[in-house]
Amino acid sequence: MDQYIGKMLDNRYEILERIGTGGMAVVYKAKCHRLNRLVALKILKSDLAQDEDFRRRFNAESQAVAQLSHPNIVSVYDVSRGGDTEYIVMELIDGITLKQYMEKRGQLNWRESLHFITQIMRGLSHAHSRGIVHRDIKPQNVMVLRDGSVKVADFGIACLENSAQTLTQEALGSVHYISPEQARGERTDARSDIYSAGVVMYEMLTGRLPFEGDSAVSVAIQHLSAVPLAPRELNSEIPAQLELICMKAMTPDLNRRYASADAMIADLEDFRKNPNINLDFTMVDLRSEEPAEPTQPIRTYDRTLHPSPKNREPERLRDRRRDYEDDYEPPRRSGGAGVKVLVGVAIVLALALVVVLFRMVSDSFTQQEAPQTYAVPKVVGYTPQQAAGMDGVKDIFTLDIKEERFFSDEYPAGTIVQQSPEAESHRKGDNLVIEVWLSAGEDTGEMLDVTNKTEAQANVLLKSLKEKYDLEIFADEAEMEFNDEVTEGYIIRSEPAKGDPLKKGDIIRLIISKGPEKKPVVVPRFIGKQIDEVLRELVDTWHLTCTNADIEYVESDQEPNSVIWQSLDETTQVTEWDTIQFKVSKGITINEREIYLNLPQDDRTTVQVDVYVGDEVDPQFSERVSCADETVRVYPLRGSGTQIIKVKFDNVLDQSQTQELQFD
């Protein structure tokens, strides 16, 4: 049985079940009783929690990661410590890892790969802008949600960009995805995440890893010295420019790799808008100046020529054919003089034939009429059927309808939006062609799901749509609503709703929750009860709030851990989840002291000595001693603060021996 299941942390998070285990922490599903929602709880493993320096770094770096807020990063709600337990509270994701998704789908098509890698890079861009380097980007640490969006998770070995790497084993990450500088144990920066993201992109496009081996060491060495097969050699359907982006992200030379996530996102966006775009670099630009392995020729690659594997001649046959062609010498023939005569005759006949043909062609041109010139009509705004029947088009021009379509606010879908050659230009001859492109209609977007997100998160999620369609986003306080299911400050719904079309200039309204409608509570008497019992009642029965900071332990003669004061008086009426503070007894601190007493010097040989502390009825010291000793040591005397010590000899109070004693 797991020691944490069923446990309540910070009187708030009830641990329900274990859902995962990582290298440094165990992840649990938990319920937040304060906000009434399910969360993921990551608890530091006990062996690492014993290292005070690691706990300090874990807490500092987790606090930094908790400041990240981006739709493509798993949200961190809280970083806390309950007793000896270090833990992080995160959003609970309803989805699967990208690795599981790839195992189900196999090799992804390039459009889906582009969709996923763009979101991953946006999440990394946000983290890098806050100085956070993930250092363990791999498909297992990327979550795919039901709506197709992705979130980067598990910043377990992340570090601040300027912090030293002291945890070499944890910082290594997964060997199939690590950058060359990580494999060498050097300092990492944002470019290391870009390399790992490039490996993830390679795996999505090709269905395989760039480097594989029998051991982690052999794979790491390949990252340092080998060159992977170009993706298009494994899948010829991958666009050449997308292949270039992948290989630039994966280049081992830091100076040739993308300098930032934003730079890679810019190329991805340019490619998405125009897959035929020419990037400002080629595969040759990505090669290192010196070969990685001097004893082995490095594979070269021409991005303009990619023969498919089935048509590619095996290297051993090519080499054999080249050797044969280099060594081959045509056999010599005898009779050189006769051959020369025959060649001379053939040349004379060929020249005569050329002269005859030239005269025939010239005569035909002189007899033929000059070609007629036609004005190109305007076909923009018409359907292809309408344009084909127009005067000036019919029987003169043929329409060549291109597959690519363009959005247009002016021309309806299916009508011609662009033509080549342009209207009013002129063309001569027969079989004339007008190339036309059709309208895809008005450019409309689709409203995204922003429910259960904050206004700030919704603005980030809708940023690209807002800029593209010039949208206005409002979250009016007057339109906030009470809601029992949606946490206060989070969006209940949007207008328009998820999936509704968006057009230029549309207004989006966000309806935000005020949380459950709070009910009045009459404060009961908690004084005299044990604090653990009171805290349980606060959540389950009275719906009041009390954190560790609201509890003060003080010295008191009351029973330890019992409540001796409450900030809200009993019978007072307050609102649900108002805060109440307590003072709790920690008992009285008892100290020990000793004193020396002068014994009576008279005719008595022994005397009964009784010593009392304060108002106590029973003596703390009671012995019969010999008067010949002159003094007697009284120990121990117990008490706190300043007390009056009373001394009796043979049951008679001796005022001269009565004294004040300070118990520190």
C-alpha positions in Angstrom: 0.0 0.0 0.0 1.4 3.4 -1.0 2.2 5.5 2.1 0.7 8.6 0.5 -2.7 7.3 -0.8 -5.5 8.6 1.4 -3.2 11.2 3.0 -4.2 14.9 3.2 -1.4 17.4 2.5 -1.5 20.9 3.9 -5.1 20.1 5.0 -6.1 20.7 1.4 -4.9 18.0 -1.1 -6.3 14.5 -0.6 -4.2 12.0 -2.5 -6.4 9.5 -4.4 -4.2 7.3 -6.5 -0.8 7.0 -8.1 -0.7 7.8 -11.9 3.0 7.8 -12.8 6.6 7.5 -11.7 9.6 9.5 -13.0 13.3 9.6 -12.3 12.9 12.1 -9.5 9.3 12.1 -8.4 6.1 10.2 -8.2 2.9 11.6 -9.6 -0.5 11.2 -7.9 -4.0 12.2 -8.7 -5.4 14.3 -5.9 -8.4 16.4 -5.0 -8.1 20.0 -3.9 -10.8 20.4 -1.2 -10.5 24.2 -1.2 -11.3 24.7 -4.9 -13.1 21.4 -5.4 -11.1 20.2 -8.4 -8.8 17.3 -9.4 -5.1 18.1 -9.7 -1.9 16.2 -10.3 0.5 16.1 -7.4 4.2 15.4 -8.0 6.0 14.4 -4.8 9.8 14.3 -4.6 11.2 10.8 -4.1 12.2 10.1 -0.5 15.9 9.3 -1.3 16.3 12.7 -3.1 14.3 14.5 -0.4 17.1 13.6 2.1 19.6 15.8 0.2 19.1 19.3 1.6 20.9 21.0 -1.3 18.8 19.1 -3.8 15.6 20.1 -1.9 16.7 23.7 -2.0 17.4 23.6 -5.8 14.2 21.7 -6.4 12.2 24.3 -4.6 13.9 27.3 -6.2 13.6 25.9 -9.8 10.1 24.7 -9.2 9.1 28.1 -8.2 10.6 29.5 -11.4 8.7 26.9 -13.5 5.5 27.7 -11.6 5.7 31.2 -13.1 5.2 29.8 -16.6 1.7 30.4 -18.0 1.2 29.2 -21.6 -1.5 27.1 -23.4 1.3 24.7 -24.6 2.8 24.1 -21.1 1.2 22.1 -18.3 0.2 24.6 -15.7 1.8 24.5 -12.2 -0.6 25.8 -9.5 1.5 25.6 -6.4 4.9 24.5 -5.0 4.8 23.6 -1.3 6.2 21.5 1.5 4.2 19.6 4.1 6.5 18.4 6.9 9.3 16.5 5.1 7.3 16.1 1.9 8.2 18.4 -1.1 5.6 18.5 -3.8 4.3 20.4 -6.8 0.6 20.9 -7.7 -0.1 20.8 -11.4 -3.2 20.7 -13.7 -4.5 17.2 -14.4 -4.3 16.4 -18.1 -7.0 14.4 -19.9 -4.9 12.9 -22.7 -2.0 10.6 -23.7 1.7 11.2 -24.3 2.9 12.0 -27.8 4.9 8.7 -27.6 1.7 6.7 -27.0 0.0 8.7 -29.8 2.8 7.8 -32.3 2.7 4.1 -31.2 -1.0 4.1 -32.0 -0.8 6.0 -35.3 2.7 4.9 -36.5 4.4 7.3 -38.8 2.6 10.7 -38.8 1.9 12.6 -42.0 3.8 15.8 -42.4 0.8 18.1 -41.8 0.1 16.5 -38.4 3.9 16.6 -37.6 3.9 20.3 -38.4 0.9 20.9 -36.2 2.5 19.2 -33.2 6.0 20.6 -33.5 4.7 24.2 -33.9 2.9 23.9 -30.6 5.9 22.3 -28.9 8.2 25.2 -30.1 5.7 27.8 -28.9 5.7 26.3 -25.4 9.5 26.2 -25.4 9.7 29.8 -26.7 7.7 30.9 -23.6 9.9 28.9 -21.2 13.1 30.2 -22.8 11.8 33.8 -22.6 11.6 33.2 -18.8 15.1 31.7 -18.7 14.0 28.1 -18.2 15.6 25.3 -20.2 13.7 22.0 -20.2 16.7 19.7 -21.0 14.5 16.6 -21.4 12.3 17.2 -24.5 11.0 13.8 -25.8 7.6 12.4 -26.9 7.1 11.0 -23.4 7.1 14.5 -22.0 4.6 15.9 -24.4 0.9 15.5 -23.7 -1.7 15.3 -26.6 -5.2 16.4 -25.5 -8.5 15.3 -27.0 -8.8 18.5 -29.1 -5.4 17.9 -30.8 -3.5 20.5 -28.8 -0.3 19.6 -27.0 1.3 20.6 -23.7 4.9 20.3 -22.8 5.2 18.6 -19.4 7.7 17.4 -16.8 10.2 20.1 -16.2 11.7 17.6 -13.7 15.3 18.3 -14.8 14.8 21.8 -16.0 17.1 24.5 -14.8 17.5 28.2 -14.9 19.5 29.1 -18.0 22.3 30.7 -15.9 22.5 28.0 -13.2 25.2 25.4 -12.9 24.5 21.8 -13.8 25.4 19.8 -10.7 23.0 16.9 -11.2 24.8 15.3 -14.2 22.8 12.0 -14.1 19.4 13.7 -14.0 20.5 16.4 -16.4 21.4 13.9 -19.1 17.8 13.4 -20.2 16.9 10.6 -22.6 19.8 9.5 -24.6 17.9 9.2 -27.9 17.0 12.9 -27.8 19.9 14.6 -26.1 21.9 17.2 -27.8 25.7 16.7 -28.5 26.6 19.3 -25.9 24.5 17.4 -23.3 26.3 14.2 -24.3 29.6 15.9 -23.8 28.5 17.2 -20.3 28.8 20.8 -21.3 26.6 23.7 -20.2 23.3 23.7 -22.0 21.1 26.5 -23.2 17.9 27.0 -25.2 19.5 25.5 -28.3 19.8 22.1 -26.6 16.0 22.0 -26.3 15.8 23.0 -30.0 18.0 20.0 -30.9 15.8 17.6 -28.9 12.7 19.0 -30.5 14.3 18.4 -33.9 14.8 14.7 -33.0 11.1 14.5 -32.0 10.1 16.1 -35.3 12.4 13.6 -37.2 10.7 10.7 -35.4 7.2 12.0 -36.2 8.1 12.5 -39.9 9.9 9.2 -40.5 8.5 6.9 -37.8 12.0 6.1 -36.5 14.7 7.7 -34.4 17.7 9.2 -36.1 20.2 7.2 -34.1 19.8 3.7 -32.5 22.3 1.4 -30.9 22.8 -1.5 -28.5 23.6 0.8 -25.5 23.1 4.3 -24.3 26.8 5.1 -24.8 26.7 4.0 -28.5 23.7 6.2 -29.1 25.3 9.2 -27.4 28.5 8.8 -29.5 26.4 8.9 -32.7 24.9 12.2 -31.6 28.5 13.5 -31.4 29.9 12.1 -34.6 27.3 10.6 -37.0 25.0 12.1 -39.6 21.5 10.7 -39.8 19.7 9.8 -43.0 17.8 12.7 -44.4 14.1 12.3 -43.7 13.2 12.3 -47.4 15.4 9.3 -48.0 13.0 7.4 -45.6 9.8 9.1 -46.7 9.8 10.8 -50.1 6.4 12.5 -49.4 8.0 14.9 -46.8 8.3 18.4 -48.4 11.9 19.4 -49.0 11.6 22.7 -47.0 10.2 20.9 -44.0 13.1 18.5 -44.1 15.5 21.5 -44.1 13.8 22.9 -41.0 14.1 19.5 -39.2 17.8 19.1 -40.1 18.7 22.7 -39.2 17.2 22.1 -35.7 19.2 18.8 -35.4 22.6 20.1 -36.7 25.3 19.3 -34.1 27.1 22.6 -34.8 25.6 25.2 -32.3 26.4 28.0 -34.7 24.5 26.5 -37.6 21.5 25.4 -35.4 18.5 27.7 -34.9 19.5 30.4 -32.4 16.1 30.5 -30.7 12.7 28.8 -30.7 11.2 31.9 -32.2 13.5 31.6 -35.2 12.4 28.0 -35.8 8.7 29.0 -35.3 9.1 31.8 -38.0 10.4 29.2 -40.6 7.6 26.8 -39.6 5.0 29.5 -40.1 6.4 30.6 -43.4 6.4 27.0 -44.6 2.8 26.5 -43.4 1.6 29.5 -45.4 3.6 28.5 -48.5 5.1 24.9 -48.6 7.0 25.9 -51.8 8.8 28.8 -50.1 12.6 29.0 -50.5 14.3 29.3 -47.2 17.5 31.3 -46.8 19.7 28.2 -46.3 20.3 24.8 -47.9 21.5 21.4 -46.8 25.0 22.4 -47.7 24.9 25.3 -45.3 24.2 22.8 -42.4 27.2 20.7 -42.9 30.2 21.0 -40.6 33.3 22.5 -42.1 35.3 19.4 -41.1 34.0 15.8 -41.6 32.7 14.3 -38.4 34.6 11.0 -39.1 37.8 11.4 -41.1 37.9 7.6 -41.9 34.4 7.5 -43.3 32.9 9.8 -46.1 29.9 11.7 -44.8 26.6 11.3 -46.7 25.8 14.3 -48.9 22.3 15.3 -49.9 20.9 17.4 -52.7 17.6 18.8 -51.7 16.5 19.3 -55.4 17.0 15.6 -56.3 15.6 12.7 -54.2 15.4 9.4 -56.0 13.0 7.0 -54.3 14.6 4.0 -52.6 13.2 1.5 -55.0 14.8 3.3 -58.0 18.1 3.9 -56.3 21.0 1.8 -57.7 22.9 -0.1 -54.9 26.2 1.6 -54.1 28.2 -1.6 -54.7 26.7 -1.9 -58.3 27.4 1.8 -58.9 31.0 1.5 -57.8 31.4 -1.7 -60.0 29.8 0.1 -63.0 32.1 3.2 -62.5 35.2 1.0 -62.4 34.1 -0.8 -65.6 33.4 2.5 -67.4 36.8 4.0 -66.3 38.7 0.9 -67.5 36.8 0.3 -70.7 38.5 1.2 -74.0 36.6 0.7 -77.4 38.3 -1.9 -79.7 40.3 -0.4 -82.5 39.3 -1.2 -86.1 41.5 -1.5 -89.2 40.9 0.2 -92.5 41.1 3.9 -91.4 41.4 5.4 -94.9 38.1 3.8 -96.1 36.3 5.0 -93.1 37.4 8.6 -93.8 36.0 8.5 -97.3 32.6 7.3 -96.1 32.5 10.0 -93.5 33.2 12.7 -96.1 30.4 11.5 -98.3 27.9 11.4 -95.4 28.7 15.0 -94.5 28.1 16.3 -98.1 24.7 14.5 -98.2 23.7 15.9 -94.8 24.5 19.5 -95.9 22.5 19.1 -99.0 19.5 17.8 -97.0 19.7 20.8 -94.6 19.6 23.2 -97.6 16.5 21.6 -99.1 14.6 21.5 -95.7 15.5 25.2 -95.1 14.0 26.3 -98.4 10.8 24.3 -97.8 10.3 25.9 -94.3 11.0 29.4 -95.7 8.4 29.0 -98.5 5.8 27.8 -96.0 6.3 30.8 -93.8 6.1 33.2 -96.7 2.8 31.7 -97.8 1.3 31.5 -94.3 -0.8 34.4 -92.9 0.4 36.3 -89.8 -1.1 34.9 -86.5 -4.2 36.8 -85.2 -3.9 38.8 -82.0 -6.6 38.5 -79.2 -7.4 40.7 -76.2 -7.5 38.7 -73.0 -11.0 39.2 -71.4 -11.5 39.7 -67.7 -12.9 36.5 -66.2 -12.3 37.4 -62.5 -15.7 37.3 -60.6 -17.2 34.7 -62.8 -17.5 31.0 -62.3 -15.5 28.8 -64.7 -18.7 27.7 -66.5 -19.8 31.4 -67.0 -16.3 32.4 -68.1 -16.0 29.6 -70.6 -19.2 30.7 -72.4 -18.2 34.4 -72.6 -17.7 36.2 -75.9 -13.9 36.6 -76.3 -13.3 33.3 -74.4 -15.4 30.8 -76.2 -13.6 29.1 -79.1 -10.5 31.2 -78.4 -9.2 30.6 -74.9 -9.1 27.4 -72.8 -9.4 27.9 -69.0 -6.8 26.0 -66.9 -8.2 25.8 -63.4 -5.4 25.6 -60.8 -5.9 23.5 -57.6 -4.7 26.2 -55.2 -7.5 28.5 -53.9 -7.4 31.9 -52.3 -9.6 33.4 -49.5 -11.5 36.4 -50.6 -14.0 38.8 -48.9 -15.0 40.2 -52.4 -15.6 37.1 -54.5 -17.8 34.2 -53.5 -16.5 30.7 -53.2 -16.1 29.0 -56.6 -15.7 32.1 -58.6 -12.5 33.2 -60.3 -10.4 35.4 -58.0 -7.1 35.6 -60.1 -6.1 35.1 -63.7 -3.0 34.9 -65.8 -2.4 36.5 -68.3 -4.1 39.7 -66.9 -7.2 41.2 -68.5 -6.7 43.6 -71.4 -3.3 42.1 -72.3 -2.9 40.6 -75.8 -1.9 37.1 -77.0 -1.2 35.8 -80.5 -1.8 32.3 -82.0 -4.0 29.3 -81.5 -4.7 27.1 -78.5 -4.5 30.0 -76.1 -4.8 29.3 -72.3 -5.9 31.5 -69.4 -4.8 30.1 -66.0 -7.4 30.8 -63.3 -7.5 30.5 -59.5 -10.8 30.1 -57.7 -12.0 31.8 -54.5 -12.3 29.8 -51.3 -14.8 32.3 -50.0 -14.4 34.5 -47.0 -11.6 33.6 -44.7 -13.2 32.3 -41.5 -11.7 30.9 -38.4 -13.0 28.6 -35.7 -13.6 29.6 -32.1 -11.3 27.6 -29.7 -12.3 26.1 -26.4 -11.4 28.5 -23.6 -13.6 27.0 -20.9 -12.0 26.4 -17.5 -9.2 28.8 -18.4 -8.3 32.2 -17.0 -8.9 35.4 -19.0 -5.1 35.7 -19.4 -4.8 32.1 -20.6 -7.6 32.7 -23.1 -6.0 35.8 -24.5 -2.8 33.9 -25.1 -4.7 31.0 -26.7 -6.7 33.4 -29.0 -3.8 35.7 -29.8 -3.2 34.4 -33.3 -6.9 34.4 -34.2 -7.2 37.9 -32.7 -4.4 39.3 -34.9 -5.6 37.5 -38.0 -9.3 38.4 -37.8 -9.0 41.7 -35.9 -11.1 40.3 -33.1 -12.2 42.2 -29.9 -12.2 40.2 -26.7 -14.3 41.3 -23.7 -14.7 39.9 -20.1 -17.1 42.3 -18.4 -17.3 42.0 -14.6 -21.0 42.8 -14.8 -21.5 39.6 -16.8 -19.7 37.3 -14.2 -21.8 34.5 -12.9 -21.9 32.2 -9.9 -21.1 28.6 -10.8 -20.8 25.5 -8.6 -18.5 23.6 -11.1 -16.2 26.2 -12.5 -13.5 27.7 -10.2 -13.7 31.5 -9.4 -11.8 33.5 -12.0 -12.1 30.8 -14.7 -14.2 31.0 -17.9 -17.6 29.3 -17.8 -18.3 29.8 -21.6 -17.6 32.0 -24.5 -19.8 33.8 -27.0 -19.4 32.6 -29.8 -18.9 29.0 -28.4 -16.2 26.5 -29.3 -16.4 25.5 -33.0 -18.5 28.5 -34.1 -17.1 30.4 -37.1 -15.1 33.6 -36.6 -15.0 36.4 -39.2 -13.0 39.6 -39.4 -14.0 42.2 -36.7 -16.1 39.7 -34.6 -16.5 40.3 -30.8 -15.8 37.5 -28.4 -17.4 37.7 -24.9 -15.9 35.7 -22.0 -18.3 34.8 -19.2 -16.2 34.3 -16.0 -17.1 32.4 -12.9 -17.5 34.0 -9.5 -17.3 30.5 -8.0 -20.0 28.9 -6.0 -22.5 31.3 -4.5 -21.3 31.6 -0.9 -23.8 30.8 2.0 -23.8 32.4 5.5 -22.1 30.4 8.3 -22.7 30.7 12.0 -19.3 30.3 13.7 -19.4 27.5 16.4 -17.2 27.3 19.5 -13.8 25.7 18.8 -12.1 26.6 22.1 -11.1 23.5 24.0 -11.1 21.1 21.0 -8.0 19.5 19.5 -6.7 21.5 16.5 -6.7 18.4 14.2 -10.4 17.8 14.9 -11.1 21.5 14.3 -9.3 21.6 10.9 -11.4 18.6 9.7 -14.6 20.2 10.8 -13.7 23.5 9.1 -13.5 21.8 5.6 -16.2 19.1 5.9 -18.8 20.9 8.0 -18.4 24.6 8.4 -16.7 25.5 5.0 -14.2 27.9 6.6 -10.6 28.4 5.7 -7.5 28.1 7.9 -3.9 27.6 6.7 -0.8 26.8 8.7 0.0 30.5 8.7 -3.3 31.2 10.5 -2.4 29.0 13.5 -0.2 30.2 16.4 1.2 27.9 19.1 1.6 29.5 22.5 2.5 28.4 26.0 -0.5 27.6 28.1 -1.5 25.5 31.1 -4.2 24.1 28.9 -4.0 20.7 27.3 -1.4 20.7 24.5 -2.8 21.0 20.9 -6.1 22.4 22.2 -7.6 25.6 20.9 -7.4 28.4 23.4 -8.5 31.3 21.2 -10.4 31.9 17.9 -10.4 35.0 15.8 -14.1 34.7 14.9 -16.3 34.7 18.0 -18.8 32.0 18.4 -22.4 32.7 17.1 -20.9 35.3 14.7 -22.3 35.1 11.2 -19.8 35.0 8.3 -19.6 33.8 4.7 -18.5 30.4 3.5 -14.7 30.0 3.1 -13.9 33.1 5.2 -10.6 32.8 7.1 -10.5 32.0 10.8 -7.3 32.1 12.9 -6.5 30.1 16.1 -4.1 30.1 19.0 -3.2 26.6 20.2 -1.7 25.5 23.5 1.7 23.9 23.4 1.7 23.4 27.2 4.1 24.8 29.8 7.8 24.5 29.4 9.1 23.0 32.6 12.8 23.6 33.7 14.8 22.2 36.6 17.0 24.1 39.1 18.9 23.3 42.3 19.5 25.2 45.6 21.6 24.7 48.8 20.0 25.2 52.3 21.7 25.9 55.6 20.7 23.3 58.2 19.8 24.3 61.8 22.8 24.2 64.2 21.2 23.4 67.6 20.9 20.3 69.7 19.2 18.4 66.9 21.2 15.7 65.2 18.8 15.2 62.2 16.1 17.3 60.7 13.2 16.7 58.3 13.6 19.1 55.2 10.5 19.8 53.0 10.7 22.3 50.0 7.6 23.6 48.2 7.5 25.4 44.8 4.9 28.2 44.4 1.5 27.2 45.7 2.0 23.5 45.4 0.5 21.5 48.3 3.0 18.7 48.1 6.7 19.2 48.5 9.0 18.6 45.6 11.8 17.7 48.0 11.3 15.8 51.3 14.2 14.1 53.1 15.5 13.6 56.7 19.2 14.7 56.8 22.0 14.9 59.3 22.6 18.4 60.8 26.3 17.6 60.9 26.4 18.2 57.1 25.6 21.9 57.8 24.1 22.3 54.2 22.0 20.2 52.0 21.7 20.2 48.1 18.0 20.2 47.0 17.6 18.9 43.4 15.7 18.8 41.2 13.2 21.6 41.6 10.8 22.0 38.6 8.9 25.0 37.4 8.6 27.8 34.9 9.0 31.5 35.2 9.6 33.1 38.7 8.4 31.0 41.7 8.6 31.3 45.5 10.5 28.5 47.2 9.3 27.7 50.7 11.4 25.7 53.2 10.2 23.8 56.3 12.4 22.2 58.9 10.5 19.6 61.0 7.3 21.0 59.5 8.1 24.6 60.7 8.4 27.3 58.0 11.8 28.9 58.0 11.4 32.4 56.6 15.1 33.0 56.3 15.3 30.2 53.8 12.3 31.3 51.7 13.4 32.8 48.3 12.4 33.7 44.7 13.8 31.4 42.0 13.8 32.0 38.2 13.2 29.0 36.1 14.7 29.7 32.6 
